[in-house]
């Protein structure tokens, strides 16, 4: 018998009513009597499920509704319509048995007190979640090991770098060992090395504790490293839900062929669209259907030192998904 989903939504909706007016004193006076109101559908009927222990990428451009969805799933916002469940709970009720099993990590929000050591904020969280001293010490030791926090937690938070502070923020959010983790841009603003460390940590945390993870990120490296499945939304609507490899196959019409040639001056323009060519190494965009014939011609007609065929960068594929979503919303476009 299949396990119950850790997270599910059905036709989830969140609508805001906003007031609009033109600039100028006359418009301001007129708005005192009559206001123009408009409904904004931040989340417009999305449905998906997350299995226990699954890591899923939640993708979309700015304003797509990702953070609004995470806030509804974590109980910070009440949905306008539809239904949702996290670990069998309705999040907006904010029951203790729900709150002690989930966490929301936001890359641009701080929970640590600025002027005291991080470990003192950890102690506050221990009291809030009513953790036993033994459980708290065991979890803190494990997180300290996974995140390499040994030299950091005794220093005032204001003296930590952005990357060091983010590691401590993550530890504070996970001290109660949540079964569901919502990550909203957890690596934003971090350098490449720190991004990699944070990704490795969440991969190990998922493996060690079996946590379900829903990740939003504008860094496609985060998604490629952690997620086999992605959910893509645009303008609050679901565009794609499935394996990352299927997304690449569905929305990518080209392959990237990188070839190293013995003759650095060889003309490769006849094999495909030349993206870059320098010092005998060329990168070509080739229609997917022509990839086999193009690589065969290159090997037969050129002195090839090395050749690789890859899917296009994930950023390029995601851009195509968003472009299709915008086209579908255009006036007169088919549904």
C-alpha positions in Angstrom: 0.0 0.0 0.0 1.4 3.4 -1.0 2.3 5.8 1.7 0.1 8.9 2.2 1.6 12.0 0.7 3.5 14.2 3.1 2.2 17.3 1.3 -0.7 17.7 -1.1 -2.7 20.5 -2.6 -6.0 20.5 -4.6 -6.9 23.6 -6.7 -5.0 25.8 -4.3 -5.8 29.5 -4.7 -4.8 32.8 -3.1 -6.3 36.0 -4.3 -5.6 39.5 -3.1 -7.7 42.6 -3.6 -5.5 45.6 -4.3 -6.5 49.3 -4.7 -5.2 51.2 -7.8 -5.3 54.9 -8.6 -3.7 57.3 -11.0 -1.0 59.7 -10.0 -1.9 63.3 -8.9 -3.9 65.2 -6.3 -7.1 65.0 -8.3 -6.9 61.2 -8.4 -6.1 61.1 -4.7 -9.2 63.1 -3.9 -11.4 61.0 -6.2 -10.1 57.8 -4.5 -11.5 59.0 -1.2 -15.0 58.6 -2.7 -14.5 55.9 -5.2 -11.7 53.4 -5.2 -10.7 51.1 -8.1 -10.1 47.6 -6.8 -8.6 44.7 -8.7 -8.2 41.1 -7.8 -4.7 39.6 -8.1 -4.5 35.8 -8.4 -1.2 35.1 -6.7 -1.9 31.4 -6.8 -4.5 30.3 -9.3 -5.6 26.7 -8.8 -2.5 24.5 -8.5 -2.5 20.9 -7.5 0.5 18.6 -6.6 1.7 16.0 -4.1 5.0 15.3 -2.4 5.8 11.8 -1.2 7.6 11.3 2.2 11.3 11.8 1.8 11.0 13.4 -1.7 13.0 16.5 -2.7 11.2 18.6 -5.3 12.2 21.7 -7.0 9.5 24.5 -7.1 10.3 26.8 -9.9 8.9 30.0 -11.4 9.9 33.6 -12.2 9.6 36.4 -9.7 5.9 36.9 -8.9 4.9 33.4 -10.0 3.4 32.6 -6.6 6.1 30.3 -5.2 6.6 32.1 -1.8 2.9 32.6 -1.4 2.4 28.9 -1.9 5.1 28.1 0.7 3.5 30.5 3.2 0.2 28.7 2.8 1.8 25.3 3.2 3.6 26.5 6.4 0.4 28.1 7.8 1.4 31.8 7.5 -1.4 32.5 5.0 -4.9 31.2 4.7 -5.8 30.1 1.2 -8.7 31.8 -0.7 -9.8 28.5 -2.2 -9.0 24.9 -2.7 -7.6 22.5 -0.1 -4.2 21.4 1.2 -2.7 19.1 3.7 0.8 18.9 5.3 1.4 15.7 7.3 -2.3 15.3 7.6 -2.9 18.8 9.0 -4.6 21.9 7.7 -1.6 24.3 8.0 -3.6 27.5 8.8 -4.9 25.9 12.1 -1.2 26.0 13.3 -1.6 23.0 15.6 1.4 22.2 17.8 1.7 18.8 16.3 2.0 20.5 12.9 4.4 23.3 13.8 6.8 20.9 15.5 7.2 18.8 12.4 7.7 21.5 9.7 10.1 24.4 9.0 10.4 27.3 6.5 13.9 28.5 5.7 13.9 31.8 3.8 17.2 33.0 2.4 16.5 36.7 3.1 14.9 36.4 6.6 16.8 36.2 9.9 15.6 34.5 13.1 18.9 34.7 15.0 19.4 37.6 17.4 22.1 39.9 16.0 24.1 40.8 19.1 24.4 37.4 20.9 26.1 34.2 19.9 24.1 31.8 17.6 24.2 29.1 20.3 22.1 31.4 22.6 19.4 31.6 19.9 19.6 27.8 19.5 18.8 27.6 23.2 15.8 29.8 22.7 14.5 27.5 20.0 15.1 24.5 22.3 12.8 26.1 24.8 10.2 27.1 22.2 10.0 23.5 20.8 10.3 22.0 24.3 13.2 19.8 23.3 14.8 17.6 25.9 18.4 18.4 26.7 19.5 15.0 25.4 17.7 15.4 22.0 18.8 19.0 21.6 22.5 18.1 22.3 22.4 15.1 19.9 20.8 17.1 17.1 23.0 20.1 17.6 26.1 17.8 17.5 24.9 16.3 14.2 24.1 19.7 12.6 27.4 21.1 13.8 29.2 18.2 12.1 27.2 18.4 8.9 27.5 22.2 8.6 30.9 22.6 10.2 29.7 25.0 12.8 32.2 24.3 15.6 34.0 27.7 15.4 30.9 29.7 14.6 28.1 29.2 17.1 30.0 30.9 20.0 30.5 34.2 18.0 28.0 37.0 17.9 25.9 36.8 14.8 26.9 40.3 13.7 30.5 39.0 13.4 29.6 36.2 11.0 29.9 36.4 7.2 26.7 36.0 5.1 27.5 32.3 4.4 28.4 31.6 8.0 25.2 33.3 9.2 23.1 31.3 6.7 24.6 28.0 8.0 23.6 29.0 11.5 20.1 30.1 10.4 19.7 26.6 8.8 20.8 24.9 11.9 18.4 26.9 14.0 15.5 26.0 11.7 16.3 22.3 11.9 17.0 21.7 15.6 13.6 20.2 16.1 14.2 17.7 13.2 11.3 18.7 11.0 9.8 16.0 8.8 8.9 18.6 6.1 11.3 21.4 5.1 10.2 24.3 2.9 13.3 26.1 1.4 12.8 29.5 -0.2 16.0 30.6 -1.9 18.3 29.2 0.8 21.5 30.0 -1.1 20.6 33.5 -2.4 23.5 35.9 -2.2 26.1 33.2 -1.3 29.3 32.6 -3.2 29.6 29.5 -5.4 31.6 27.5 -2.8 29.1 28.2 0.0 26.1 27.3 -2.3 27.7 24.0 -2.9 28.2 23.3 0.8 24.6 24.2 1.5 23.4 21.9 -1.2 25.5 19.0 0.1 24.1 19.6 3.6 20.5 19.3 2.5 21.3 16.2 0.5 22.8 14.6 3.6 20.0 15.9 5.9 17.4 14.3 3.6 19.3 11.1 3.5 19.9 10.9 7.2 16.4 12.0 8.5 14.2 11.2 5.5 12.8 14.7 5.4 10.5 15.9 2.6 11.9 19.0 1.0 10.2 21.6 -1.3 12.9 23.9 -2.7 12.6 27.2 -4.6 15.7 28.6 -6.1 16.8 30.8 -9.0 20.1 29.0 -9.0 19.6 26.1 -11.4 22.6 24.3 -9.9 20.6 23.9 -6.7 17.8 22.2 -8.6 20.0 20.0 -10.7 22.0 18.8 -7.7 19.1 18.0 -5.4 15.9 17.4 -7.4 14.8 14.6 -9.6 11.4 16.1 -9.9 10.3 19.7 -10.5 7.0 21.6 -10.3 6.9 24.8 -12.5 4.4 27.5 -12.0 3.9 30.9 -13.8 1.3 33.6 -13.1 0.1 31.4 -10.2 -0.7 28.4 -12.6 0.9 25.0 -12.9 2.9 24.6 -16.1 4.8 21.4 -15.5 5.0 18.6 -12.8 7.3 15.7 -13.5 10.9 14.4 -13.7 13.6 17.0 -14.5 14.8 14.8 -17.3 11.3 14.8 -18.9 11.3 18.6 -18.6 14.5 18.8 -20.5 13.2 16.4 -23.1 9.9 18.1 -23.6 11.0 21.7 -23.8 14.4 21.4 -25.4 14.5 21.2 -29.1 18.3 21.3 -29.4 21.4 19.5 -28.0 24.7 21.2 -27.2 27.7 19.6 -29.0 31.1 20.5 -27.7 34.0 19.4 -29.8 37.8 19.8 -29.6 39.5 19.8 -32.9 43.2 19.3 -33.8 42.8 22.1 -36.4 42.1 25.3 -34.4 41.1 27.1 -37.6 38.6 24.5 -38.9 35.2 25.9 -40.0 32.4 24.2 -38.1 29.6 26.5 -39.2 28.2 23.8 -41.5 27.5 21.5 -38.6 25.1 23.6 -36.6 24.7 27.0 -34.9 28.1 28.1 -33.6 27.6 29.3 -30.0 31.3 29.7 -29.3 34.6 28.9 -31.0 38.1 29.5 -29.6 41.4 27.7 -29.6 40.1 24.7 -31.5 37.2 24.1 -29.2 33.7 24.8 -30.6 30.2 24.7 -29.0 27.3 24.1 -31.3 23.5 24.1 -31.0 22.1 21.3 -33.0 18.5 20.2 -33.6 17.8 17.2 -31.4 16.8 15.1 -34.4 20.0 15.9 -36.2 22.4 15.2 -33.3 23.4 11.7 -34.4 24.1 12.6 -38.0 26.0 15.8 -37.1 28.3 14.0 -34.6 28.9 11.2 -37.2 29.9 13.9 -39.8 32.2 15.6 -37.4 34.0 12.4 -36.6 34.3 11.4 -40.2 35.3 14.8 -41.6 37.3 16.4 -38.9 40.3 15.3 -36.7 38.4 15.2 -33.4 40.3 15.2 -30.1 37.2 15.2 -27.9 33.4 15.4 -28.3 30.5 15.6 -25.9 26.8 15.9 -26.4 24.7 17.4 -23.6 21.2 18.8 -23.0 21.1 22.6 -23.0 21.5 24.4 -19.7 18.5 24.1 -17.4 18.2 27.9 -17.3 17.5 27.9 -21.1 14.9 25.2 -20.8 13.1 27.0 -17.9 13.1 30.2 -20.0 11.3 28.3 -22.7 8.7 26.9 -20.2 8.0 30.5 -18.9 7.8 31.8 -22.5 5.2 29.2 -23.3 3.3 30.0 -20.2 3.2 33.7 -21.1 2.1 32.9 -24.6 -0.7 30.7 -23.3 -2.0 33.6 -21.3 -1.9 36.1 -24.2 -5.3 37.4 -25.4 -6.7 35.0 -28.0 -4.2 32.2 -27.2 -5.6 28.7 -27.0 -6.1 27.3 -23.5 
